[in-house]
Amino acid sequence: MKTVNLIATSLIAALPLAALAEDPVDPKLYEAAYNEDGRYFTDDDVPTFNIQEDGTVDWLTFSGFRRYHAECHVCHGPDGEGSTYAPAVKNSSISLGYDGFFDVVVNGRQNGNSVMPHFGENRNVMCYLDDIYVYLKARGLDALPRGRPAKKEAKSDVIREDENACMG
Protein backbone atom coordinates (compact mmCIF):
# COMPACT_ATOMS: atom_id res chain seq x y z
CA MET A 1 0.00 0.00 0.00
CA LYS A 2 2.87 2.38 0.85
CA THR A 3 4.40 1.70 -2.56
CA VAL A 4 1.13 2.59 -4.34
CA ASN A 5 0.80 5.82 -2.33
CA LEU A 6 4.44 6.68 -3.00
CA ILE A 7 4.03 6.11 -6.74
CA ALA A 8 0.81 8.16 -6.85
CA THR A 9 2.43 10.97 -4.86
CA SER A 10 5.45 10.95 -7.17
CA LEU A 11 3.28 11.08 -10.28
CA ILE A 12 1.20 13.94 -8.91
CA ALA A 13 4.32 15.86 -7.90
CA ALA A 14 5.68 15.51 -11.43
CA LEU A 15 2.59 17.07 -13.03
CA PRO A 16 2.63 20.78 -13.79
CA LEU A 17 0.51 22.73 -11.33
CA ALA A 18 -1.77 23.91 -14.14
CA ALA A 19 -2.72 20.32 -14.91
CA LEU A 20 -4.10 19.87 -11.41
CA ALA A 21 -6.27 22.98 -11.32
CA GLU A 22 -9.09 23.83 -13.67
CA ASP A 23 -8.73 27.09 -15.54
CA PRO A 24 -10.73 29.71 -13.67
CA VAL A 25 -13.73 30.99 -15.58
CA ASP A 26 -14.23 34.73 -15.69
CA PRO A 27 -18.00 35.20 -15.31
CA LYS A 28 -17.72 38.69 -16.81
CA LEU A 29 -17.08 37.07 -20.20
CA TYR A 30 -20.60 35.66 -20.05
CA GLU A 31 -22.47 38.72 -18.77
CA ALA A 32 -25.26 40.15 -20.86
CA ALA A 33 -24.01 43.17 -22.79
CA TYR A 34 -27.26 43.87 -24.58
CA ASN A 35 -30.84 42.69 -25.03
CA GLU A 36 -32.81 42.27 -28.25
CA ASP A 37 -36.49 41.52 -27.81
CA GLY A 38 -35.99 39.49 -24.64
CA ARG A 39 -32.84 37.71 -25.82
CA TYR A 40 -29.55 38.56 -24.11
CA PHE A 41 -26.12 38.51 -25.74
CA THR A 42 -22.48 38.93 -24.71
CA ASP A 43 -20.19 41.56 -26.25
CA ASP A 44 -19.26 38.84 -28.78
CA ASP A 45 -22.92 38.41 -29.85
CA VAL A 46 -23.20 35.00 -28.18
CA PRO A 47 -26.52 34.16 -26.48
CA THR A 48 -26.33 34.36 -22.71
CA PHE A 49 -28.50 34.47 -19.61
CA ASN A 50 -29.68 37.39 -17.51
CA ILE A 51 -30.53 36.79 -13.87
CA GLN A 52 -31.72 39.71 -11.78
CA GLU A 53 -30.79 40.18 -8.12
CA ASP A 54 -34.22 38.92 -7.00
CA GLY A 55 -33.65 35.66 -8.93
CA THR A 56 -35.85 36.52 -11.92
CA VAL A 57 -34.42 34.82 -15.01
CA ASP A 58 -34.78 35.84 -18.62
CA TRP A 59 -37.30 33.93 -20.73
CA LEU A 60 -34.70 31.84 -22.62
CA THR A 61 -33.11 30.61 -19.39
CA PHE A 62 -36.52 29.60 -18.04
CA SER A 63 -37.47 27.98 -21.34
CA GLY A 64 -34.06 26.27 -21.42
CA PHE A 65 -34.79 24.71 -18.03
CA ARG A 66 -38.09 23.37 -19.37
CA ARG A 67 -36.64 22.16 -22.69
CA TYR A 68 -33.58 20.60 -21.08
CA HIS A 69 -35.79 18.63 -18.70
CA ALA A 70 -38.09 17.57 -21.54
CA GLU A 71 -35.35 16.34 -23.88
CA CYS A 72 -31.92 16.10 -22.23
CA HIS A 73 -32.22 15.13 -18.59
CA VAL A 74 -33.29 11.59 -19.47
CA CYS A 75 -29.64 10.88 -20.24
CA HIS A 76 -27.70 13.76 -18.68
CA GLY A 77 -29.57 13.95 -15.36
CA PRO A 78 -31.49 16.75 -13.67
CA ASP A 79 -30.02 20.24 -13.92
CA GLY A 80 -27.16 19.09 -16.15
CA GLU A 81 -25.48 17.26 -13.26
CA GLY A 82 -24.97 13.96 -15.12
CA SER A 83 -26.17 10.43 -14.48
CA THR A 84 -24.89 6.88 -14.57
CA TYR A 85 -25.87 6.85 -18.25
CA ALA A 86 -24.32 10.09 -19.56
CA PRO A 87 -21.92 12.77 -18.30
CA ALA A 88 -22.72 16.09 -16.70
CA VAL A 89 -23.31 18.76 -19.34
CA LYS A 90 -23.80 21.84 -17.21
CA ASN A 91 -20.33 23.02 -18.20
CA SER A 92 -20.58 22.07 -21.88
CA SER A 93 -21.77 25.45 -23.04
CA ILE A 94 -18.67 26.96 -21.44
CA SER A 95 -16.05 24.37 -22.38
CA LEU A 96 -17.32 23.86 -25.93
CA GLY A 97 -18.42 27.43 -26.61
CA TYR A 98 -21.52 28.25 -28.60
CA ASP A 99 -20.39 26.81 -31.94
CA GLY A 100 -19.01 23.60 -30.41
CA PHE A 101 -22.13 23.06 -28.31
CA PHE A 102 -24.33 23.65 -31.36
CA ASP A 103 -22.26 21.22 -33.44
CA VAL A 104 -22.45 18.39 -30.89
CA VAL A 105 -26.22 18.74 -30.41
CA VAL A 106 -26.95 19.02 -34.14
CA ASN A 107 -24.56 16.32 -35.37
CA GLY A 108 -24.02 14.12 -32.33
CA ARG A 109 -20.70 12.63 -31.37
CA GLN A 110 -19.11 9.35 -30.42
CA ASN A 111 -16.41 8.93 -27.79
CA GLY A 112 -15.54 5.25 -27.49
CA ASN A 113 -18.70 3.44 -26.39
CA SER A 114 -20.37 6.71 -25.40
CA VAL A 115 -22.68 8.08 -28.09
CA MET A 116 -24.47 11.42 -28.16
CA PRO A 117 -27.17 11.08 -30.81
CA HIS A 118 -27.76 13.89 -33.29
CA PHE A 119 -30.78 16.13 -32.71
CA GLY A 120 -30.53 18.24 -35.88
CA GLU A 121 -33.95 17.13 -37.09
CA ASN A 122 -35.73 17.28 -33.73
CA ARG A 123 -37.73 20.53 -33.60
CA ASN A 124 -38.27 20.14 -29.85
CA VAL A 125 -34.52 20.60 -29.49
CA MET A 126 -33.53 22.74 -32.48
CA CYS A 127 -36.22 25.40 -32.01
CA TYR A 128 -34.98 25.84 -28.43
CA LEU A 129 -31.25 25.22 -28.77
CA ASP A 130 -30.31 28.74 -27.65
CA ASP A 131 -32.63 28.32 -24.65
CA ILE A 132 -30.93 25.07 -23.63
CA TYR A 133 -27.51 26.63 -24.22
CA VAL A 134 -28.10 29.68 -21.99
CA TYR A 135 -29.71 27.52 -19.27
CA LEU A 136 -26.67 25.21 -19.18
CA LYS A 137 -24.32 28.20 -19.27
CA ALA A 138 -26.07 29.67 -16.20
CA ARG A 139 -25.85 26.29 -14.45
CA GLY A 140 -22.19 25.79 -15.41
CA LEU A 141 -21.23 29.17 -13.97
CA ASP A 142 -23.29 28.50 -10.81
CA ALA A 143 -25.30 31.63 -11.57
CA LEU A 144 -28.47 29.54 -11.37
CA PRO A 145 -29.19 27.05 -8.59
CA ARG A 146 -30.64 23.61 -9.18
CA GLY A 147 -34.39 23.36 -9.72
CA ARG A 148 -37.06 25.27 -11.58
CA PRO A 149 -36.48 29.03 -11.58
CA ALA A 150 -39.12 30.66 -9.37
CA LYS A 151 -39.46 33.89 -11.36
CA LYS A 152 -39.16 34.62 -15.05
CA GLU A 153 -39.44 37.50 -17.46
CA ALA A 154 -42.41 37.45 -19.83
CA LYS A 155 -41.95 35.87 -23.25
CA SER A 156 -41.54 38.63 -25.83
CA ASP A 157 -43.74 38.76 -28.91
CA VAL A 158 -40.66 38.26 -31.11
CA ILE A 159 -39.66 35.10 -29.22
CA ARG A 160 -43.25 33.84 -29.51
CA GLU A 161 -43.31 34.55 -33.27
CA ASP A 162 -39.95 32.87 -33.82
CA GLU A 163 -41.07 29.82 -31.83
CA ASN A 164 -44.30 29.52 -33.83
CA ALA A 165 -42.43 29.85 -37.13
CA CYS A 166 -39.88 27.20 -36.12
CA MET A 167 -42.42 24.71 -34.79
CA GLY A 168 -44.60 25.12 -37.86
LUMDOPA-695279 format. One line per field, with one value per atom (N, C-alpha, C): atom name; z, x, y. Coordinates in Angstrom, 1 decimal, padded with zeros to 4 digits, always signed. Each point is the difference from the previous one (the first is absolute). Layout:
// LUMDOPA-695279
site = CA,...
pz = Z,...
px = X,...
py = Y,...
//
This chain:
// LUMDOPA-695279
site = N,CA,C,N,CA,C,N,CA,C,N,CA,C,N,CA,C,N,CA,C,N,CA,C,N,CA,C,N,CA,C,N,CA,C,N,CA,C,N,CA,C,N,CA,C,N,CA,C,N,CA,C,N,CA,C,N,CA,C,N,CA,C,N,CA,C,N,CA,C,N,CA,C,N,CA,C,N,CA,C,N,CA,C,N,CA,C,N,CA,C,N,CA,C,N,CA,C,N,CA,C,N,CA,C,N,CA,C,N,CA,C,N,CA,C,N,CA,C,N,CA,C,N,CA,C,N,CA,C,N,CA,C,N,CA,C,N,CA,C,N,CA,C,N,CA,C,N,CA,C,N,CA,C,N,CA,C,N,CA,C,N,CA,C,N,CA,C,N,CA,C,N,CA,C,N,CA,C,N,CA,C,N,CA,C,N,CA,C,N,CA,C,N,CA,C,N,CA,C,N,CA,C,N,CA,C,N,CA,C,N,CA,C,N,CA,C,N,CA,C,N,CA,C,N,CA,C,N,CA,C,N,CA,C,N,CA,C,N,CA,C,N,CA,C,N,CA,C,N,CA,C,N,CA,C,N,CA,C,N,CA,C,N,CA,C,N,CA,C,N,CA,C,N,CA,C,N,CA,C,N,CA,C,N,CA,C,N,CA,C,N,CA,C,N,CA,C,N,CA,C,N,CA,C,N,CA,C,N,CA,C,N,CA,C,N,CA,C,N,CA,C,N,CA,C,N,CA,C,N,CA,C,N,CA,C,N,CA,C,N,CA,C,N,CA,C,N,CA,C,N,CA,C,N,CA,C,N,CA,C,N,CA,C,N,CA,C,N,CA,C,N,CA,C,N,CA,C,N,CA,C,N,CA,C,N,CA,C,N,CA,C,N,CA,C,N,CA,C,N,CA,C,N,CA,C,N,CA,C,N,CA,C,N,CA,C,N,CA,C,N,CA,C,N,CA,C,N,CA,C,N,CA,C,N,CA,C,N,CA,C,N,CA,C,N,CA,C,N,CA,C,N,CA,C,N,CA,C,N,CA,C,N,CA,C,N,CA,C,N,CA,C,N,CA,C,N,CA,C,N,CA,C,N,CA,C,N,CA,C,N,CA,C,N,CA,C,N,CA,C,N,CA,C,N,CA,C,N,CA,C,N,CA,C,N,CA,C,N,CA,C,N,CA,C,N,CA,C,N,CA,C,N,CA,C,N,CA,C,N,CA,C,N,CA,C,N,CA,C,N,CA,C,N,CA,C,N,CA,C,N,CA,C,N,CA,C,N,CA,C,N,CA,C,N,CA,C,N,CA,C,N,CA,C,N,CA,C
pz = +000.0,+000.0,+000.0,+000.8,+000.0,-001.3,-000.7,-001.4,-000.9,+000.0,-000.8,+000.3,+001.3,+000.4,-000.5,+000.2,-000.4,-001.5,-000.8,-001.4,-000.4,+000.6,-000.4,+000.4,+001.2,+000.4,-000.9,-000.4,-001.0,-001.3,-000.5,-001.3,+000.1,+001.1,+000.2,+000.1,+000.7,+000.2,-001.3,-001.0,-001.2,-001.0,+000.3,-000.9,+000.1,-001.0,+000.1,+000.8,+000.8,+000.9,-000.8,-001.2,-000.8,-000.4,-000.1,-000.3,+001.1,+001.2,+001.2,+000.2,-000.4,+000.3,-001.3,+000.1,-001.2,-000.2,-001.3,-000.3,+000.6,+000.7,+000.5,-001.1,+000.2,-001.0,+000.5,-000.9,+000.3,-000.3,+001.0,-000.3,-000.8,+000.0,-000.7,-001.5,-000.5,-001.4,-000.5,+001.0,-000.3,+000.3,+000.5,+000.4,-001.2,+000.2,-001.1,-000.2,-001.3,-000.4,-000.6,-000.6,-000.6,-000.1,-000.3,+000.0,-001.3,-000.8,-001.2,+000.2,+000.2,+000.1,+001.0,+001.1,+001.1,-000.1,-001.0,-000.1,+000.4,+000.8,+000.5,-000.7,-000.2,-000.7,+000.7,-000.2,+000.5,-001.0,+000.4,-000.9,-001.4,+000.0,-001.2,-000.7,+000.3,-000.7,+000.3,+001.1,+000.3,+001.0,-000.2,+000.9,+001.4,+001.0,+001.4,+000.9,+001.2,+001.0,+000.6,+000.7,+000.8,+001.2,+001.2,+001.2,+000.9,+000.4,+000.8,+001.5,+000.8,+001.4,+000.8,-000.4,+000.7,-000.5,-000.9,-000.5,-001.3,-000.5,-001.2,-001.2,-000.8,-001.1,-001.3,-001.0,-001.3,-000.6,-001.0,-000.5,-000.6,-000.7,-000.6,+001.0,+001.1,+001.1,+000.6,+000.2,+000.6,-001.0,-001.3,-001.0,-000.2,+000.2,-000.1,+001.1,+001.2,+001.1,-000.5,-000.5,-000.4,-001.1,-001.0,-001.2,+000.4,+000.8,+000.4,+000.7,+000.9,+000.8,-000.8,-001.1,-000.9,-001.0,-000.4,-001.0,+000.5,+000.9,+000.3,+001.3,+001.0,+001.3,+000.1,-001.0,+000.0,+000.0,-000.7,+000.0,+000.9,-000.1,+000.7,+001.4,+000.6,+001.3,+000.3,+001.1,+000.3,+000.1,-000.5,+000.2,-000.6,-001.0,-000.6,+000.8,+001.1,+000.9,-000.4,-001.0,-000.4,+000.6,-000.5,+000.5,-000.2,+000.4,-000.3,-001.5,-000.7,-001.5,-000.8,+000.4,-000.9,+001.0,-000.5,+000.8,+000.3,+001.0,+000.3,-001.2,-000.3,-001.1,+000.4,+001.3,+000.4,-000.4,-000.2,-000.4,-001.5,-000.7,-001.5,-000.8,+000.4,-000.7,+000.2,+001.1,+000.3,-000.7,+000.2,-000.5,-001.5,-000.6,-001.4,-000.7,+000.6,-000.6,-000.8,-000.5,-000.7,-001.2,-000.9,-001.2,+000.2,+001.0,+000.3,+000.6,+000.9,+000.6,-001.1,-000.9,-001.1,-000.8,-000.4,-000.8,+000.6,+001.3,+000.6,+000.1,+000.3,+000.1,-001.4,-001.0,-001.3,-000.7,+000.1,-000.7,+000.9,+001.3,+000.9,+000.0,+000.8,+000.1,+000.7,-000.3,+000.6,+000.6,+001.3,+000.7,+000.6,-000.7,+000.4,-000.1,+001.2,+000.0,+000.3,+000.4,+000.3,-001.3,-000.2,-001.2,+000.4,-000.5,+000.0,-001.3,+000.0,-001.3,-000.6,-001.3,-000.6,+000.2,+000.2,+000.2,-001.1,-001.0,-001.1,-000.6,+000.0,-000.6,+001.0,+001.3,+001.1,+000.3,-000.4,+000.2,+001.5,+000.8,+001.4,+000.7,-000.7,+000.4,-000.8,-001.3,-000.9,+000.2,+000.1,+000.2,+001.3,+000.9,+001.4,+000.3,-001.0,+000.3,+000.8,-000.4,+000.7,+001.5,+000.2,+001.3,+000.9,-000.6,+000.8,+000.2,-000.9,+000.1,+001.1,+000.1,+001.0,+001.4,+000.0,+001.3,+000.6,-000.9,+000.4,+000.3,-000.7,+000.3,+001.4,+000.4,+001.3,+001.1,-000.3,+001.0,+000.1,-001.1,+000.0,+000.7,+000.0,+000.7,+001.5,+000.4,+001.3,+000.2,-001.1,+000.1,+000.3,-000.2,+000.1,+000.9,+001.1,+000.8,-000.6,+000.5,-000.5,+000.2,-000.8,+000.1,-001.0,+000.0,-000.9,+000.5,-000.9,+000.4,+000.5,+001.1,+000.6,-000.7,-000.6,-000.7,-001.3,-001.0,-001.4,-000.6,-001.0,-000.8,-000.9,-000.5,-000.9,-001.4,-000.7,-001.3,-001.0,-000.7,-000.9,-001.2,-000.7,-001.2,-001.1,-000.1,-001.0,+000.3,+001.2,+000.4,-000.3,+000.3,-000.3,-001.5,-000.8,-001.5,-000.5,+000.4,-000.4,+000.3,+001.2,+000.5,-000.9,-000.3,-000.8,-001.4,-000.6,-001.3,-000.1,+001.1,+000.0,+000.2,+000.8,+000.3,-001.1,-000.8,-001.2,+000.4
px = +000.8,-000.8,+000.9,+001.1,+000.9,+000.6,+000.3,+000.6,-001.0,-001.3,-001.0,-000.1,-000.1,-000.1,+001.2,+001.2,+001.2,+000.1,-000.4,-000.1,-001.0,-001.2,-001.0,+000.5,+000.6,+000.5,+001.1,+000.9,+001.1,-000.6,-001.0,-000.6,-000.7,-000.7,-000.7,+001.0,+001.1,+001.0,+000.7,+000.0,+000.7,-000.9,-001.3,-000.9,+000.2,-000.2,+000.0,-001.2,+000.2,-001.1,-001.2,+000.1,-001.2,-000.8,+000.6,-000.7,-000.9,+000.3,-000.8,-001.2,+000.1,-001.1,-000.7,-001.3,-000.8,+000.3,-000.1,+000.2,-001.2,+000.3,-001.1,-000.8,-001.3,-000.9,-000.4,+000.2,-000.3,-001.5,-000.9,-001.4,-000.3,+000.8,-000.2,-000.1,+000.7,+000.0,-001.4,-000.8,-001.3,-001.2,+000.4,-001.1,-000.7,-001.3,-000.8,+000.5,+000.4,+000.4,-001.2,-000.9,-001.2,-001.1,-001.2,-001.2,-000.8,-000.4,-000.8,-001.3,-001.1,-001.3,-000.1,+000.7,-000.1,+001.1,+000.9,+001.2,+001.2,+000.9,+001.1,+001.3,+001.0,+001.2,+001.2,+001.1,+001.3,+000.5,+001.2,+000.6,+000.4,+000.2,+000.3,-001.2,-001.2,-001.2,-000.4,+000.4,-000.3,-001.2,-001.0,-001.1,+000.4,-000.6,+000.4,-001.3,+000.2,-001.1,+000.0,-001.1,-000.1,-000.8,+000.6,-000.6,+000.0,-001.1,-000.1,+000.3,+000.2,+000.4,-001.1,-001.2,-001.1,-000.2,+000.8,+000.0,-000.9,-000.6,-000.7,+000.9,-000.3,+000.8,-000.7,+000.8,-000.5,-000.8,-000.8,-000.9,+000.8,+001.1,+000.7,+000.6,+000.5,+000.5,-001.1,-001.2,-001.1,-000.5,-000.1,-000.4,+001.1,+001.3,+001.0,-000.1,-000.4,-000.2,-001.1,-001.1,-001.1,+000.4,+000.7,+000.4,+001.0,+001.0,+001.0,-000.6,-001.0,-000.6,-001.0,-000.4,-000.9,+000.8,+001.2,+000.7,+001.4,+000.7,+001.4,+000.2,-000.8,+000.3,-000.2,-000.7,-000.2,+001.4,+000.9,+001.4,+000.9,+000.0,+001.0,-000.4,-001.1,-000.4,-000.6,-000.7,-000.6,+001.0,-000.3,+000.8,+001.4,+000.2,+001.2,+001.1,-000.4,+001.0,+000.6,-000.6,+000.5,-000.7,+000.2,-000.7,+001.0,-000.5,+000.8,+000.0,-000.9,-000.1,+000.8,+000.1,+000.7,+000.6,+001.0,+000.8,-000.8,+000.5,-000.5,+000.2,-001.0,+000.2,-000.2,-000.1,-000.2,+001.2,+001.1,+001.2,+000.2,-000.7,+000.2,-000.1,-000.9,-000.2,+001.3,+000.6,+001.2,+001.3,+000.1,+001.2,+000.0,-001.1,-000.1,-000.2,-000.5,-000.4,-001.3,-000.5,-001.3,+000.0,+001.0,+000.1,+000.3,+000.8,+000.3,-001.2,-000.7,-001.2,-001.1,-000.2,-000.9,+000.3,+001.3,+000.4,-000.2,+000.3,-000.3,-001.4,-000.9,-001.4,-000.6,+000.4,-000.5,+000.4,+001.3,+000.6,+000.3,-000.1,+000.4,+001.5,+000.4,+001.4,+000.2,+001.1,+000.3,+001.4,+000.0,+001.3,+000.1,+000.7,+000.1,-001.4,-000.5,-001.3,-001.1,+000.4,-001.0,-000.4,-001.3,-000.6,-001.0,+000.2,-001.0,-000.7,-001.3,-000.7,-000.1,-000.2,-000.3,-001.4,-000.2,-001.4,-000.3,+000.7,-000.1,-001.4,-000.7,-001.3,-001.2,+000.4,-001.0,-000.4,-001.2,-000.4,-000.1,-000.4,-000.1,+001.4,+001.0,+001.4,+000.4,+000.0,+000.6,-000.7,-001.3,-000.7,+000.3,+000.6,+000.3,+001.5,+000.8,+001.5,+000.6,-000.3,+000.6,-000.5,-001.3,-000.5,+000.7,+000.3,+000.7,+001.4,+000.6,+001.4,+000.1,-000.8,+000.1,-000.3,-001.0,-000.3,+001.2,+000.7,+001.1,+001.2,+000.1,+001.1,-000.2,-001.3,-000.3,+000.3,-000.3,+000.2,+001.6,+000.7,+001.4,+000.8,-000.5,+000.7,-000.6,-000.8,-000.7,-000.7,-000.5,-000.8,-001.5,-000.3,-001.4,+000.1,-000.8,+000.0,-000.8,+000.1,-000.7,-001.5,-000.8,-001.5,-000.6,-001.3,-000.8,+000.2,+000.4,+000.0,-001.4,+000.0,-001.2,-000.7,+000.9,-000.6,+000.7,-000.8,+000.4,-000.5,+000.7,-000.4,-001.1,-000.9,-001.0,+000.6,-000.6,+000.5,-000.4,+001.0,-000.2,-000.8,-000.7,-000.7,+000.9,+001.2,+000.9,+000.4,+000.3,+000.3,-001.1,-001.2,-001.2,-000.2,+000.2,-000.1,+001.0,+001.3,+001.1,-000.3,-000.5,-000.4,-001.1,-001.0,-001.1,+000.5,+000.8,+000.6,+000.8,+000.8,+000.9,-000.8,-001.0,-000.7,-001.0,-000.3,-000.9,-001.4
py = -001.2,+001.2,+001.3,-000.1,+001.2,+000.2,-001.0,+000.1,+000.7,-000.4,+000.6,+001.5,+000.3,+001.4,+000.8,-000.6,+000.7,+000.2,-000.9,+000.1,+001.1,-000.1,+001.1,+001.3,+000.2,+001.3,+000.5,-000.9,+000.3,+000.5,-000.7,+000.4,+001.3,+000.3,+001.2,+001.2,-000.3,+001.1,+000.3,-000.9,+000.2,+000.8,+000.0,+000.8,+001.5,+000.7,+001.5,+000.4,+001.1,+000.4,+000.3,+000.6,+000.3,-001.2,-001.2,-001.2,-000.4,+000.4,-000.4,+000.9,+001.2,+001.0,+000.3,+000.1,+000.4,+001.5,+000.4,+001.4,+000.7,+001.1,+000.8,+000.7,+000.0,+000.6,+001.4,+001.0,+001.3,+000.3,+000.1,+000.1,+001.3,+001.0,+001.2,-000.3,-001.0,-000.3,-000.5,-000.4,-000.5,+000.9,+001.2,+000.9,+000.6,+000.3,+000.5,+001.5,+000.2,+001.4,+000.7,-000.7,+000.7,-001.0,+000.5,-000.7,+000.4,-001.1,+000.3,-000.8,+000.7,-000.7,-001.1,+000.1,-001.0,-001.1,+000.2,-000.9,+000.8,-000.6,+000.7,-000.6,+000.9,-000.4,+000.6,-000.7,+000.5,+001.1,+000.6,+001.0,-000.7,-001.3,-000.8,-000.5,+000.5,-000.4,-001.4,-000.6,-001.4,+000.0,-000.8,+000.0,-000.3,+000.7,-000.2,+000.2,-000.2,+000.1,+001.3,+000.4,+001.2,-000.4,+000.1,-000.3,+001.2,+000.5,+001.2,-000.3,+001.0,-000.2,-000.8,+000.2,-000.7,-001.4,-000.5,-001.3,-000.2,+001.1,-000.1,-000.3,-001.0,-000.4,+000.5,+000.2,+000.3,-001.1,+000.3,-001.1,-001.2,+000.3,-001.2,-000.9,+000.6,-000.9,-000.8,+000.6,-000.8,-001.1,+000.4,-000.9,-001.1,+000.4,-001.0,-001.1,+000.5,-001.0,-001.0,+000.5,-000.8,-001.0,+000.6,-000.8,-001.1,+000.4,-000.9,-001.2,+000.3,-001.1,-000.8,+000.5,-000.7,-000.9,+000.4,-000.8,-000.5,+000.6,-000.3,-000.7,+000.3,-000.6,-001.5,-000.6,-001.4,-000.7,+000.5,-000.5,+000.7,+001.3,+000.9,+000.4,-000.5,+000.2,+001.4,+000.2,+001.2,+001.2,+001.1,+001.2,-000.1,-000.9,-000.1,-000.6,-000.7,-000.5,-001.4,-000.6,-001.3,-001.2,-001.2,-001.2,-001.2,-001.1,-001.2,-000.4,+000.7,-000.3,+000.9,+001.3,+001.0,+001.1,+000.6,+001.0,+001.2,+000.8,+001.3,+000.9,+000.8,+001.0,+001.4,+000.3,+001.3,+001.0,-000.6,+000.8,+000.0,-000.8,-000.1,+001.3,+000.8,+001.3,+000.8,-000.1,+000.8,-000.7,-001.3,-000.6,-000.2,-000.2,-000.1,+001.3,+001.0,+001.2,-000.2,+001.1,+000.0,-000.9,+000.2,-000.8,-001.5,-000.3,-001.4,-000.7,+000.7,-000.5,-000.3,+001.0,-000.1,-001.3,-000.1,-001.1,-001.4,-000.1,-001.3,-000.4,+001.0,-000.3,-000.3,+000.8,-000.2,-001.3,-000.2,-001.2,-001.2,+000.1,-001.1,-000.2,-001.0,-000.3,-001.3,-000.7,-001.3,+000.1,-000.5,+000.0,-001.4,-000.8,-001.4,-000.7,-000.5,-000.7,+001.0,+001.3,+001.0,+000.7,+000.1,+000.6,+001.0,+001.2,+001.1,+000.0,-000.3,+000.0,+001.4,+000.1,+001.3,+000.4,+001.3,+000.5,+001.1,+000.0,+001.0,+000.1,-001.1,-000.1,+000.0,+000.2,+000.0,+001.4,+000.4,+001.4,+000.4,-001.0,+000.2,+000.4,-000.3,+000.4,+001.2,-000.1,+001.0,+001.4,+000.0,+001.3,+000.7,-000.8,+000.5,-000.1,-000.2,-000.3,+001.2,+001.2,+001.1,+000.0,-000.3,-000.1,-001.0,-001.2,-001.0,+000.4,+000.6,+000.5,+001.0,+001.1,+001.0,-000.6,-000.9,-000.7,-000.7,-000.8,-000.8,+000.9,+001.1,+001.0,+000.6,+000.3,+000.6,-001.1,-001.2,-001.1,-000.2,+000.0,-000.3,+001.1,+001.2,+001.1,+000.1,-000.9,+000.1,+001.3,+000.6,+001.2,-000.3,-001.3,-000.5,-001.2,+000.0,-001.2,-001.2,-001.1,-001.2,+000.3,-000.6,+000.1,+001.0,+000.0,+000.9,+001.4,+000.9,+001.4,+000.5,+000.7,+000.5,+001.1,+000.9,+001.2,+000.1,+000.5,+000.1,+001.3,+000.5,+001.1,-000.5,+000.8,-000.4,-000.3,-000.9,-000.3,+001.1,+000.5,+001.1,-000.4,+000.9,-000.3,-000.6,+000.5,-000.4,-001.5,-000.3,-001.4,-000.9,+000.4,-000.8,-000.2,+001.1,-000.2,-000.9,+000.1,-000.8,-001.5,-000.2,-001.4,-000.6,+000.8,-000.5,-000.3,+000.9,-000.2,-001.3,-000.2,-001.2,-001.3,+000.0,-001.2,-000.3,+001.0,-000.3,+000.3
//
